[in-house]
Amino acid sequence: MRKYLHINLDDRSIDTEELNGAACIRVGRHFIAKTLLEKGVATVDPLSPDNVLIFSAGPLAGTNFSNANRISVGCKSPLTGGIKESNAGGTFAFALGQLEISGLNLMGASADWVIIRIAKGGKISFDDATPFMGMGNIETAALLFEKYGDKISMGLCGPVGEYQGLIAGISFPDPEGRPVRIAARGGVGAVMGSKKVKAIVVDMDKMPTFHDRKKVMGGVRQYGKLLREDPAIDAFGKYGTAMVSDLTNQLGGLPTRNFSDGRLVDAAEETLKLGGAYIRDLTLERGGETTHACMPGCLIQCSNVYVDDKGEEMVSPLEYETLGLMGSNCGLTDPDDVARTNHVANDLGVDTIEVGAMLGVLMEAGQGEFGDPDFMLAALEDIRQGNERGRILAQGTARVGEHYDVARVPVIKKQGVSAYDPRVIEVTGISMMLTAQGADHTAGNIPAHKSADMTTEELTEASLDIQIDCAAADSLGLCLFGRSVTNVNQGLIVAAVNDAHGTNFDASFMRDLGREALQLEWEFNRQAGFTEEDDELPSFFYDEALEPTGKVARHRSGQVNQHLRTLLGGDKAAVE
């Protein structure tokens, strides 16, 4: 049994619902889509009190089951106008799980800025947030740990979320207390700001009770053994997500200078300093941490702690999407420069993908030079201050492109394209087109998929397949980086959640859950007014050949949607 909290911020009333069995398992991304549809949120103003902000933990949260402590945050996105589920590592889901809380809804809006305090005895209070207003997340987290003790986690609305900037995410602490694990995409932090919730502070406690704890712990050990034996997981542990830079640069699909090139350097002639191999060697030389767990219990440890030449911490983590968008896409070549800008972005609690795409467009507009980290830092300072220019920039890539009348704006559904050029990384590109989430980097990503000789139909099928697996993982609180083990051992995962909550699902449950989550999301966006035209890539992807491959985008929204309907056996928004 777990509890679910319905918090009405208008009058600060709390309704506690008891969940059992399947209700504790169909959570995360699936639960968010189902709940938002049931509450009729698709047609509301996303920054109005009528939007619902949802925090949902997985069925194994609170345990040391590897990579099973991610938190899903969802709402109607103020950035895209469609549905948004954004998830993060950190300790927040772990803390909720230990209190045997499945999740919470924030409804309405507080009259004054508030901190919601969820204590382990079951008491929930509303504390004054005034002393913390305008602070960066690093200072805020330090003060909250000082105020409430070390045995807590928290979700933070940063200074950009306070004024409802659409690049704002919601930040959570890593196991060492750094507030750097961010549910970043879609403007979820702006929604938290619209509700005047500065922070949610949650006590940690102990391992939650389960239907068959002994069997659950057996699943923990079995899954961990498979992770430790898997070569792909071993590579993530050695090189982190930064190793993807080496791959995309080699393929010619690394966003470079506002998606005008697919390669930062010719690796045969010059070292890619934004790649995993270089960053690992540099980190070892300087005394940083090449492996780091972003959440309790994770054995993958694909994160890192990046330090300067004096061995002092610059940022944690320094990861691929940031290296791609705030790095190569902005013309940076040195990881130290990316680390400096990344640190500021973390303190602001903003989406580094959206910020990097936005800054690339700003440079395209002639407002700054590609490769200038000082320009980027000055822009981030404007965003921190919330001055006139900063508030424009905080509205994200699409709106900045419109403001400065830029022709080449890399967005889908008004969300910045993640660090995979769709002209080359084709399956991922189709996933970014089809997903209701906007150009999301976790919706269905297969960067290494060989696609050159495959048809649109074949690639759409590959995209749907990985989208289903990703949606399933997001609906169970699982990190996608475990997929080389998870996707081929779904029976093990389902057995673990059955043992945890007394259900009797078979191995097909995961795929069914993922497929249903996708269909719920498509239905939400249909109700919100989206059409197939919203799935189209920006025109420059079709019109401009990308060097060094010379490729242009070859998949149109009508084609991919037509085949998707065939694969689904009908309307993509119809939930079976």
JOPE-V112346 format. One record per residue. N is the residue number from 1. RES is the residue in three letters. PHI is phi as a letter, one per 40 degrees, with the letter a starting at -180 (999 if undefined). BURIAL is b if it has 9 or more other ideal C-beta (glycine too) atoms within 8 Angstrom, else e. D_CENTER is the distance of its C-alpha to the mean C-alpha in whole Angstrom. Layout:
# JOPE-V112346
n = [N N]
res = [RES RES]
phi = [PHI PHI]
burial = [BURIAL BURIAL]
d_center = [D_CENTER D_CENTER]
This chain:
# JOPE-V112346
n = [1 2 3 4 5 6 7 8 9 10 11 12 13 14 15 16 17 18 19 20 21 22 23 24 25 26 27 28 29 30 31 32 33 34 35 36 37 38 39 40 41 42 43 44 45 46 47 48 49 50 51 52 53 54 55 56 57 58 59 60 61 62 63 64 65 66 67 68 69 70 71 72 73 74 75 76 77 78 79 80 81 82 83 84 85 86 87 88 89 90 91 92 93 94 95 96 97 98 99 100 101 102 103 104 105 106 107 108 109 110 111 112 113 114 115 116 117 118 119 120 121 122 123 124 125 126 127 128 129 130 131 132 133 134 135 136 137 138 139 140 141 142 143 144 145 146 147 148 149 150 151 152 153 154 155 156 157 158 159 160 161 162 163 164 165 166 167 168 169 170 171 172 173 174 175 176 177 178 179 180 181 182 183 184 185 186 187 188 189 190 191 192 193 194 195 196 197 198 199 200 201 202 203 204 205 206 207 208 209 210 211 212 213 214 215 216 217 218 219 220 221 222 223 224 225 226 227 228 229 230 231 232 233 234 235 236 237 238 239 240 241 242 243 244 245 246 247 248 249 250 251 252 253 254 255 256 257 258 259 260 261 262 263 264 265 266 267 268 269 270 271 272 273 274 275 276 277 278 279 280 281 282 283 284 285 286 287 288 289 290 291 292 293 294 295 296 297 298 299 300 301 302 303 304 305 306 307 308 309 310 311 312 313 314 315 316 317 318 319 320 321 322 323 324 325 326 327 328 329 330 331 332 333 334 335 336 337 338 339 340 341 342 343 344 345 346 347 348 349 350 351 352 353 354 355 356 357 358 359 360 361 362 363 364 365 366 367 368 369 370 371 372 373 374 375 376 377 378 379 380 381 382 383 384 385 386 387 388 389 390 391 392 393 394 395 396 397 398 399 400 401 402 403 404 405 406 407 408 409 410 411 412 413 414 415 416 417 418 419 420 421 422 423 424 425 426 427 428 429 430 431 432 433 434 435 436 437 438 439 440 441 442 443 444 445 446 447 448 449 450 451 452 453 454 455 456 457 458 459 460 461 462 463 464 465 466 467 468 469 470 471 472 473 474 475 476 477 478 479 480 481 482 483 484 485 486 487 488 489 490 491 492 493 494 495 496 497 498 499 500 501 502 503 504 505 506 507 508 509 510 511 512 513 514 515 516 517 518 519 520 521 522 523 524 525 526 527 528 529 530 531 532 533 534 535 536 537 538 539 540 541 542 543 544 545 546 547 548 549 550 551 552 553 554 555 556 557 558 559 560 561 562 563 564 565 566 567 568 569 570 571 572 573 574 575 576]
res = [MET ARG LYS TYR LEU HIS ILE ASN LEU ASP ASP ARG SER ILE ASP THR GLU GLU LEU ASN GLY ALA ALA CYS ILE ARG VAL GLY ARG HIS PHE ILE ALA LYS THR LEU LEU GLU LYS GLY VAL ALA THR VAL ASP PRO LEU SER PRO ASP ASN VAL LEU ILE PHE SER ALA GLY PRO LEU ALA GLY THR ASN PHE SER ASN ALA ASN ARG ILE SER VAL GLY CYS LYS SER PRO LEU THR GLY GLY ILE LYS GLU SER ASN ALA GLY GLY THR PHE ALA PHE ALA LEU GLY GLN LEU GLU ILE SER GLY LEU ASN LEU MET GLY ALA SER ALA ASP TRP VAL ILE ILE ARG ILE ALA LYS GLY GLY LYS ILE SER PHE ASP ASP ALA THR PRO PHE MET GLY MET GLY ASN ILE GLU THR ALA ALA LEU LEU PHE GLU LYS TYR GLY ASP LYS ILE SER MET GLY LEU CYS GLY PRO VAL GLY GLU TYR GLN GLY LEU ILE ALA GLY ILE SER PHE PRO ASP PRO GLU GLY ARG PRO VAL ARG ILE ALA ALA ARG GLY GLY VAL GLY ALA VAL MET GLY SER LYS LYS VAL LYS ALA ILE VAL VAL ASP MET ASP LYS MET PRO THR PHE HIS ASP ARG LYS LYS VAL MET GLY GLY VAL ARG GLN TYR GLY LYS LEU LEU ARG GLU ASP PRO ALA ILE ASP ALA PHE GLY LYS TYR GLY THR ALA MET VAL SER ASP LEU THR ASN GLN LEU GLY GLY LEU PRO THR ARG ASN PHE SER ASP GLY ARG LEU VAL ASP ALA ALA GLU GLU THR LEU LYS LEU GLY GLY ALA TYR ILE ARG ASP LEU THR LEU GLU ARG GLY GLY GLU THR THR HIS ALA CYS MET PRO GLY CYS LEU ILE GLN CYS SER ASN VAL TYR VAL ASP ASP LYS GLY GLU GLU MET VAL SER PRO LEU GLU TYR GLU THR LEU GLY LEU MET GLY SER ASN CYS GLY LEU THR ASP PRO ASP ASP VAL ALA ARG THR ASN HIS VAL ALA ASN ASP LEU GLY VAL ASP THR ILE GLU VAL GLY ALA MET LEU GLY VAL LEU MET GLU ALA GLY GLN GLY GLU PHE GLY ASP PRO ASP PHE MET LEU ALA ALA LEU GLU ASP ILE ARG GLN GLY ASN GLU ARG GLY ARG ILE LEU ALA GLN GLY THR ALA ARG VAL GLY GLU HIS TYR ASP VAL ALA ARG VAL PRO VAL ILE LYS LYS GLN GLY VAL SER ALA TYR ASP PRO ARG VAL ILE GLU VAL THR GLY ILE SER MET MET LEU THR ALA GLN GLY ALA ASP HIS THR ALA GLY ASN ILE PRO ALA HIS LYS SER ALA ASP MET THR THR GLU GLU LEU THR GLU ALA SER LEU ASP ILE GLN ILE ASP CYS ALA ALA ALA ASP SER LEU GLY LEU CYS LEU PHE GLY ARG SER VAL THR ASN VAL ASN GLN GLY LEU ILE VAL ALA ALA VAL ASN ASP ALA HIS GLY THR ASN PHE ASP ALA SER PHE MET ARG ASP LEU GLY ARG GLU ALA LEU GLN LEU GLU TRP GLU PHE ASN ARG GLN ALA GLY PHE THR GLU GLU ASP ASP GLU LEU PRO SER PHE PHE TYR ASP GLU ALA LEU GLU PRO THR GLY LYS VAL ALA ARG HIS ARG SER GLY GLN VAL ASN GLN HIS LEU ARG THR LEU LEU GLY GLY ASP LYS ALA ALA VAL GLU]
phi = [999 b c b b b b c c c b g c b b b b c b b f d c c b c b f c c c c c c c c c c c g c d b c c c b c c c c b b b b b b c c b c g b b c d f b b c b c b a a c c c c c g b c a b b b a c g b c c d c d c c c f b c i a b b b g a c c b c b b c b b c c c h c b b b b c c d c b c g c c c c c d c d c c c c c b h c c b b a b b c c c c c d c g c c c c b b b b c c d c g c c b c b c c c g g c c c c c c c c f b c a b b b c c a a d c c b d a c c c d c c c d c c c c c c c c c c c c c d c c c c b g c d c c d d c c c c c g b c d b f f f c a b a c a c c c b a c c c c c c c c c c c c c c c c g c b c b a c c a d g c c c f c c a b c b c c b g c d b a a c b b d d c d c c c c d c c g c b b c c c c c c c c d c c c c c g b c c c c c c c c c c c c c d c g c a b d g b c c c c c c c c c c c c c g c d c c c c c c c g c c c c d c c c f c c c b c b b f g b d c c c a c c c b c c c c c c d c c c c c c g c c c b c i b b c c c c b d c b c d c c c c c c c c d c c c c c c c c c c b g c c c c c c c c d c b b c c c c c c c c c c c b g c b c c c c d c c c c c c c c c c c c c c d c c c c h c b d c c c c c d c c c c c b c c c c c g c b c b b b c c c c c d c c c c c c g i c c c c c c]
burial = [e b b b b b b b b b e b e b e e e e b b e e e b b b b b b b b b b b b b b e e e b b e b e b b e b e b b b b b b b b b b b b b e b b b b b b b b b b b b b b b b b b b b b b b b b b b b b b b b b b b b b b b b b b b b b b e e b b b b b b b e e e e b e b e e b e e b b e b b b b e b b e b b b e e e e e e b b b b b b b b b b b b b b b b b b b b b b b b e b b b b b b b b b b b b b b b b b b b b b b b b b b b b e e e b e b e b e e b b e e b b e b b b e b b e e b e e b e b b b b b b b b b b b b b b b e b b b b b b b b b e b b b b b e b e e e e b b b b b b b b b e b b b e b e b e b b b b b b b b b b b b b b b b b b b e e e e e b b b b b b b b b b b b b b b b b b b b e b e b b b b b b b b b b b b b b b b b b b b b b b b b b b b b e e b e b e b b e b b b e b b b b b b e b e e e b b b b b b b b b b b b b e b e b e b b b b b b b b b b b b b b b b b b b b b b b b b b b b b b b b b b e b b b b b e b e b e e b e b e e b b b b b b e b b b b b b b b b b b b b b b b b b b b b e e b b e b b b b b b b b b b e b e b e e e b b b e b b b b b b b b b b b b b e b b e b e e e b b b b b e b b e e e e b b e b e b b b e b e b e b b b e b b b e b b e e e b b b e e]
d_center = [28 25 25 23 23 24 24 26 26 29 31 29 30 28 29 28 27 28 26 28 27 25 24 22 20 19 16 13 12 15 17 14 16 19 20 19 21 24 24 24 21 21 24 23 22 19 20 23 24 24 20 18 15 15 13 14 14 15 19 19 18 20 21 21 20 18 14 15 14 10 10 9 9 11 13 15 13 16 14 15 17 16 14 10 8 5 5 6 9 12 15 15 14 17 19 19 20 23 24 24 22 19 18 19 19 20 22 24 24 26 29 29 26 25 23 23 24 24 27 28 31 29 30 28 29 28 28 29 26 29 29 25 25 24 23 20 18 20 23 22 20 24 26 24 25 28 29 27 28 26 25 22 18 17 14 15 16 16 19 18 16 20 21 18 17 15 12 12 9 10 11 12 15 15 18 20 19 17 15 12 9 7 5 5 6 9 11 11 12 15 16 16 18 20 21 22 20 20 19 19 21 21 24 23 26 27 26 26 29 28 31 32 30 32 31 27 28 30 26 25 27 27 24 24 27 25 22 25 27 24 25 21 20 23 21 18 20 22 20 17 14 16 19 17 18 22 21 20 22 25 24 24 21 19 19 22 23 21 21 25 25 23 25 25 28 30 29 33 34 32 29 26 25 21 21 20 24 25 23 24 27 27 25 28 30 29 29 25 23 22 20 18 16 13 14 18 19 17 20 17 17 15 14 17 19 21 24 27 30 31 29 27 24 22 18 16 14 15 12 13 10 12 15 15 14 16 18 20 19 21 24 23 24 25 22 23 23 19 19 21 19 16 17 18 15 14 17 16 12 11 9 10 10 11 14 15 16 17 19 20 22 23 25 26 28 30 29 28 28 26 26 27 24 27 26 22 23 25 23 20 23 24 21 21 25 24 27 28 26 23 23 23 20 18 18 16 17 19 21 22 23 25 26 28 29 27 27 24 21 18 16 16 16 16 13 13 13 11 13 15 18 19 23 23 19 21 19 15 17 18 15 14 17 17 14 14 11 12 11 8 8 7 10 12 13 16 17 20 22 25 25 28 31 29 30 27 28 27 24 23 24 22 19 19 20 16 15 17 16 12 12 15 13 10 13 15 12 12 10 11 12 15 16 19 21 19 19 23 24 22 26 25 22 24 27 25 23 27 28 26 27 30 29 30 28 29 26 26 24 20 21 22 19 17 19 20 17 16 20 19 16 19 21 19 19 23 24 22 24 22 24 24 25 21 20 22 21 22 26 26 24 27 30 29 30 27 29 30 29 31 28 28 25 27 25 26 24 27 28 24 24 28 27 24 27 29 27 26 30 30 27 24 23 26 25 27]
